[in-house]
Amino acid sequence: VSLRRLLNERAATALARRGFRGGTGGSPTIIRGVRLGIIGCGYVTLDRHLQALRHVPEIEVVAVADAAPERAAEAAQRAGARAVDVDALLGDGAVEAIAVCTPPATHAELAVAALDAGKHLFLEKPLAPSLEEADRIVERAARSSRQVLVGLNFRRHRLVERARDVVREGRLGRIQAVRSAFTNPVLDEEIAWKTQRPLAGGALVDRAVHHFDLWRFVLGEEIAEVFALTRSERGDDQSTLVTARTTAGTPLTTLALDDSVVTHDLTVYGSEAAVVSDLCRFEGFDVAPRTELPGSPTARLRRARDAVRRPGESLRAVRGGGDFRLSYVEQWRHFARAVRGEVAASPTLADGRAALEVALAAARSADSGAAVRLR
Ligand SMILES: NC(=O)c1ccc[n+]([C@@H]2O[C@H](COP(=O)([O-])OP(=O)(O)OC[C@H]3O[C@@H](n4cnc5c(N)ncnc54)[C@H](O)[C@@H]3O)[C@@H](O)[C@H]2O)c1
């Protein structure tokens, strides 16, 4: 703990030198990290957030809570924080911000309680299993001055940000379509909610929701209509294919699988070029011109050059455990800046709600066999 504190203080000094100040007055007080409490110490907290937060001196995890005390104890030990119960965490005046990292069916109650307690809020996706519950959070947040950030971390992925810039700069010509895939080996039958759609589990609601958000983020368009096919085997919606159309008419598709290999990619096709982002590879970015064969020497050379031209980014990606993991680091950095009043938190609750709306419409489509119109 003392080593961690020493490292935190050194990082704070470095930040202060770069003009990152804490305190309310104009005096140059050296900031401490944002004091964060985490509720929910399961997979995402242990495997993703605590690892990412090690690279984020702007945030200090001070307390953790879980309905299962042994989970809280494990997270507390890893984070060098106190293990407390949820009520104690909510009532702790030293805690400035709360991360709600519990199953989706508990989000509305805990998110509202965190805002009632005057805390800034980090809320994991999906917002909730229903739009009614999501709206309870949205309505409470609208009456709060606190920052709220939804854990749709892939918006903070370096290669997604680059893809979005390429699209927005018009380099692809007319946008023709988007195709993406999010497949992974996870299928945890021992944890009931993870395989049950009514609890927001399964590839369609729990996972594909990330890509419904990426569609909106990269294109800057809203989703008008959605159609889905799913197959449920060991878990609900284990194999899912979703197609959709934006209000501008752009066709979109996402494949989401549990219990398979790891793929996580996004391609935007235009009339002049396509932008490809493979989120698990630091060299997974390419803007391919219309007439070029992907295996041609020119294409290979361009891809290799792009990777070595950005040695700083590549080195960071390797040290941070890969680009995939760095998106969590960037997300937490952004959250700290939002809490300190330097930026507005994003992705917002409105983004989280929009992605959930697509997921729930896709689920209705999978049940009915018909397309569902959203707007
Ligand atoms: N952004 C991402 O990449 C990502 C990855 C995985 C999970 N998630 C999201 O994070 C959330 C949690 O997922 P997980 O995989 O960690 O789930 P999990 O089931 O592994 O862990 C959830 C933890 O919350 C605890 N808990 C349940 N109800 C509680 C309550 N009322 N109060 C306090 N603790 C409670 C459980 O005991 C458990 O330890 C979900 O919303 C999930 O979709 C996000």
PDBQT file of the ligand as one rigid body, heavy atoms in Angstrom, charges set to zero:
ROOT
HETATM    1  N1  LIG A 401     -17.121  -3.016 -20.600  1.00  0.00    +0.000 N 
HETATM    2  C1  LIG A 401     -16.747  -4.265 -20.645  1.00  0.00    +0.000 C 
HETATM    3  O1  LIG A 401     -15.859  -4.627 -21.377  1.00  0.00    +0.000 OA
HETATM    4  C2  LIG A 401     -17.417  -5.275 -19.749  1.00  0.00    +0.000 A 
HETATM    5  C3  LIG A 401     -16.880  -6.569 -19.628  1.00  0.00    +0.000 A 
HETATM    6  C4  LIG A 401     -17.532  -7.463 -18.776  1.00  0.00    +0.000 A 
HETATM    7  C5  LIG A 401     -18.667  -7.070 -18.075  1.00  0.00    +0.000 A 
HETATM    8  N2  LIG A 401     -19.154  -5.813 -18.230  1.00  0.00    +0.000 N 
HETATM    9  C6  LIG A 401     -20.354  -5.355 -17.516  1.00  0.00    +0.000 C 
HETATM   10  O2  LIG A 401     -20.028  -5.194 -16.136  1.00  0.00    +0.000 OA
HETATM   11  C7  LIG A 401     -21.139  -5.575 -15.313  1.00  0.00    +0.000 C 
HETATM   12  C8  LIG A 401     -20.700  -6.698 -14.373  1.00  0.00    +0.000 C 
HETATM   13  O3  LIG A 401     -20.269  -7.788 -15.157  1.00  0.00    +0.000 OA
HETATM   14  P1  LIG A 401     -19.336  -8.932 -14.539  1.00  0.00    +0.000 P 
HETATM   15  O4  LIG A 401     -18.944  -9.781 -15.698  1.00  0.00    +0.000 OA
HETATM   16  O5  LIG A 401     -18.285  -8.345 -13.677  1.00  0.00    +0.000 OA
HETATM   17  O6  LIG A 401     -20.415  -9.709 -13.636  1.00  0.00    +0.000 OA
HETATM   18  P2  LIG A 401     -20.114 -10.752 -12.447  1.00  0.00    +0.000 P 
HETATM   19  O7  LIG A 401     -21.387 -11.499 -12.276  1.00  0.00    +0.000 OA
HETATM   20  O8  LIG A 401     -18.851 -11.493 -12.724  1.00  0.00    +0.000 OA
HETATM   21  O9  LIG A 401     -19.844  -9.821 -11.201  1.00  0.00    +0.000 OA
HETATM   22  C9  LIG A 401     -20.847  -9.028 -10.632  1.00  0.00    +0.000 C 
HETATM   23  C10 LIG A 401     -20.548  -8.846  -9.147  1.00  0.00    +0.000 C 
HETATM   24  O10 LIG A 401     -21.550  -7.989  -8.603  1.00  0.00    +0.000 OA
HETATM   25  C11 LIG A 401     -21.931  -8.514  -7.331  1.00  0.00    +0.000 C 
HETATM   26  N3  LIG A 401     -23.286  -8.053  -7.029  1.00  0.00    +0.000 N 
HETATM   27  C12 LIG A 401     -24.449  -8.495  -7.573  1.00  0.00    +0.000 A 
HETATM   28  N4  LIG A 401     -25.479  -7.765  -7.117  1.00  0.00    +0.000 NA
HETATM   29  C13 LIG A 401     -24.965  -6.865  -6.249  1.00  0.00    +0.000 A 
HETATM   30  C14 LIG A 401     -25.523  -5.820  -5.466  1.00  0.00    +0.000 A 
HETATM   31  N5  LIG A 401     -26.835  -5.554  -5.475  1.00  0.00    +0.000 N 
HETATM   32  N6  LIG A 401     -24.690  -5.101  -4.692  1.00  0.00    +0.000 NA
HETATM   33  C15 LIG A 401     -23.364  -5.343  -4.665  1.00  0.00    +0.000 A 
HETATM   34  N7  LIG A 401     -22.780  -6.311  -5.391  1.00  0.00    +0.000 NA
HETATM   35  C16 LIG A 401     -23.564  -7.051  -6.195  1.00  0.00    +0.000 A 
HETATM   36  C17 LIG A 401     -21.812 -10.019  -7.471  1.00  0.00    +0.000 C 
HETATM   37  O11 LIG A 401     -21.651 -10.648  -6.212  1.00  0.00    +0.000 OA
HETATM   38  C18 LIG A 401     -20.566 -10.143  -8.350  1.00  0.00    +0.000 C 
HETATM   39  O12 LIG A 401     -19.378 -10.243  -7.588  1.00  0.00    +0.000 OA
HETATM   40  C19 LIG A 401     -22.250  -5.965 -16.281  1.00  0.00    +0.000 C 
HETATM   41  O13 LIG A 401     -23.075  -4.871 -16.515  1.00  0.00    +0.000 OA
HETATM   42  C20 LIG A 401     -21.496  -6.359 -17.543  1.00  0.00    +0.000 C 
HETATM   43  O14 LIG A 401     -22.244  -6.211 -18.732  1.00  0.00    +0.000 OA
HETATM   44  C21 LIG A 401     -18.536  -4.906 -19.038  1.00  0.00    +0.000 A 
ENDROOT
TORSDOF 0
